[in-house]
Amino acid sequence: MKKVLIALDYDPTAQKIAEDGFALAKAMSAQVVLLHIVADPVYYSSAMYSPIMGFGGYMDTEIMQPDIVDHLKKTSHNFLEKSKKHLGDDTIEIMVTEGDVADAIVTAAKNITANVIVMGSHSRKWLEQIVMGSVTENVLRQTSIPLFIIPTKEQQ
């Protein structure tokens, strides 16, 4: 069975990535797996990201909670369930893992024997690129599974 792994974060461009990845999977008659990686709890408390696909539950996260990772996993699961509902296909599988984002995407793709990994390429300022690195670039270096990269740079 063909599988398409769609990696989503809370960036407002996630809706475009989900929709384009879903369209690709349907064109291939492939099973869809939506993935979110819980990496850095600070990311989830950022006011930079607005609710997408009708999901606003992650903004109420309190960073000082002792069970923050469990809370973030539950919230991420809810985010993926709402994404699945938005796409309108009950056969979509969802996965929430934790760790380094690039490593977790590659590991998840291997574990489910994905045929394609779908992810976005965010536009970042050059300093952020140097300091943080590119998740997309790291995934590309680590895997032999084909990538479907969706540019999400804002049009000027």
Backbone torsions as a table, in degrees:
resi	resn	phi	psi	omega
1	MET	NA	136.4	178.1
2	LYS	-80.0	141.1	178.3
3	LYS	-132.8	140.5	175.6
4	VAL	-118.5	121.8	176.9
5	LEU	-95.7	122.5	179.5
6	ILE	-112.0	112.2	-179.3
7	ALA	-88.7	123.7	-177.7
8	LEU	-123.1	142.1	170.2
9	ASP	-118.9	-171.5	-178.1
10	TYR	-90.2	8.0	177.2
11	ASP	-61.8	144.8	179.6
12	PRO	-57.2	-18.4	179.2
13	THR	-78.8	-5.4	-177.8
14	ALA	-58.8	-32.5	179.6
15	GLN	-63.3	-44.3	178.6
16	LYS	-62.9	-42.9	179.7
17	ILE	-62.6	-45.1	179.4
18	ALA	-61.9	-46.6	-177.8
19	GLU	-66.6	-44.5	179.8
20	ASP	-67.7	-40.7	177.4
21	GLY	-65.0	-39.5	177.6
22	PHE	-63.8	-42.4	178.1
23	ALA	-61.9	-41.2	177.4
24	LEU	-61.6	-46.8	-179.6
25	ALA	-61.5	-42.8	179.6
26	LYS	-64.6	-37.9	177.7
27	ALA	-63.9	-29.5	179.4
28	MET	-92.7	-0.6	-172.8
29	SER	54.0	43.6	-175.8
30	ALA	-106.7	154.8	173.2
31	GLN	-72.9	143.0	-179.6
32	VAL	-107.3	135.0	172.7
33	VAL	-124.8	119.7	175.6
34	LEU	-91.5	133.9	-176.3
35	LEU	-127.5	137.1	169.6
36	HIS	-131.3	137.5	179.1
37	ILE	-109.0	126.2	173.7
38	VAL	-85.3	113.7	-175.5
39	ALA	-114.9	-75.6	-174.5
40	ASP	-114.4	114.7	-177.7
41	PRO	-55.4	-28.5	179.9
42	VAL	-62.3	-34.0	179.6
43	TYR	-55.1	-39.0	-174.8
44	TYR	-76.4	-16.3	180.0
45	SER	-97.0	1.8	-177.4
46	SER	-71.2	136.8	176.5
47	ALA	-82.4	-2.2	-179.3
48	MET	-64.8	-29.0	-172.7
49	TYR	-101.7	131.8	180.0
50	SER	-98.3	159.1	178.0
51	PRO	-59.0	139.8	179.6
52	ILE	-127.1	155.1	178.0
53	MET	47.9	35.8	177.0
54	GLY	77.5	12.5	-177.2
55	PHE	-107.5	122.5	179.0
56	GLY	-129.1	8.3	-172.9
57	GLY	-72.3	-18.1	-176.1
58	TYR	-78.6	-18.5	-176.3
59	MET	-73.3	-13.1	-179.6
60	ASP	-91.2	9.7	-178.6
61	THR	-68.4	129.3	175.5
62	GLU	-101.4	116.4	-174.6
63	ILE	-61.6	-25.0	-174.9
64	MET	-83.4	0.5	179.9
65	GLN	-64.7	137.4	179.8
66	PRO	-66.8	-28.9	-178.4
67	ASP	-103.8	41.6	-172.9
68	ILE	-58.8	-41.8	-177.7
69	VAL	-64.6	-43.0	177.2
70	ASP	-62.7	-42.5	178.4
71	HIS	-61.9	-44.2	179.9
72	LEU	-65.1	-37.3	177.6
73	LYS	-63.7	-43.8	178.9
74	LYS	-63.9	-42.8	179.1
75	THR	-64.9	-40.9	178.6
76	SER	-65.8	-38.9	176.8
77	HIS	-60.9	-43.0	177.8
78	ASN	-61.7	-43.2	176.8
79	PHE	-57.4	-46.2	-179.9
80	LEU	-68.7	-35.6	175.9
81	GLU	-62.1	-42.2	178.2
82	LYS	-67.9	-35.0	176.3
83	SER	-64.6	-43.2	177.7
84	LYS	-60.1	-45.0	178.3
85	LYS	-62.7	-41.0	178.0
86	HIS	-59.3	-39.8	-179.2
87	LEU	-76.0	-19.1	173.1
88	GLY	74.1	34.5	-179.4
89	ASP	-136.6	109.7	-177.7
90	ASP	-70.1	-12.7	-179.5
91	THR	-83.3	-6.6	179.4
92	ILE	-65.4	132.6	174.6
93	GLU	-93.7	153.9	177.1
94	ILE	-127.8	147.9	178.9
95	MET	-138.3	137.3	171.7
96	VAL	-126.1	123.8	176.8
97	THR	-128.4	176.4	177.7
98	GLU	-132.9	158.5	177.5
99	GLY	130.7	-164.8	175.1
100	ASP	-62.8	131.6	-171.5
101	VAL	-60.5	-51.7	-177.4
102	ALA	-61.8	-46.9	179.8
103	ASP	-60.9	-42.2	-178.4
104	ALA	-66.5	-37.2	177.7
105	ILE	-64.3	-47.1	-179.4
106	VAL	-62.7	-44.3	179.7
107	THR	-63.1	-45.9	179.5
108	ALA	-61.7	-43.1	179.5
109	ALA	-60.2	-42.4	177.6
110	LYS	-65.3	-45.3	-176.5
111	ASN	-61.9	-34.5	-179.0
112	ILE	-97.9	4.0	-175.6
113	THR	51.5	54.1	178.9
114	ALA	-68.1	143.6	175.4
115	ASN	-91.0	-24.7	-179.5
116	VAL	-146.6	141.5	172.0
117	ILE	-109.1	126.6	177.7
118	VAL	-107.8	129.4	176.6
119	MET	-154.4	162.7	178.5
120	GLY	-94.7	159.2	173.9
121	SER	-116.6	101.4	-177.1
122	HIS	-73.1	146.0	174.2
123	SER	-82.8	118.6	178.7
124	ARG	-122.4	155.0	175.1
125	LYS	-67.2	154.0	-174.0
126	TRP	-59.5	-35.5	-179.8
127	LEU	-68.1	-42.4	176.6
128	GLU	-59.8	-39.8	-179.7
129	GLN	-61.1	-42.9	-179.2
130	ILE	-69.0	-44.8	-175.8
131	VAL	-73.3	-46.2	-173.7
132	MET	-92.0	-24.0	-174.2
133	GLY	78.4	173.6	-179.6
134	SER	-111.5	119.6	177.9
135	VAL	-58.7	-45.2	-179.3
136	THR	-59.5	-44.9	179.6
137	GLU	-63.6	-40.8	178.5
138	ASN	-65.0	-40.4	176.9
139	VAL	-63.5	-44.2	-180.0
140	LEU	-58.1	-41.1	-180.0
141	ARG	-69.4	-29.6	-172.1
142	GLN	-92.6	-14.4	-171.3
143	THR	-122.9	155.6	171.4
144	SER	-106.3	0.4	177.2
145	ILE	-77.1	134.1	180.0
146	PRO	-59.1	143.0	177.2
147	LEU	-108.9	139.7	170.6
148	PHE	-111.7	101.8	-174.8
149	ILE	-98.8	124.7	-178.2
150	ILE	-103.8	113.7	178.5
151	PRO	-67.4	132.4	-177.8
152	THR	-121.3	16.3	179.7
153	LYS	-61.8	135.9	177.9
154	GLU	-66.3	135.3	177.4
155	GLN	-77.0	134.3	-178.4
156	GLN	-92.1	NA	NA
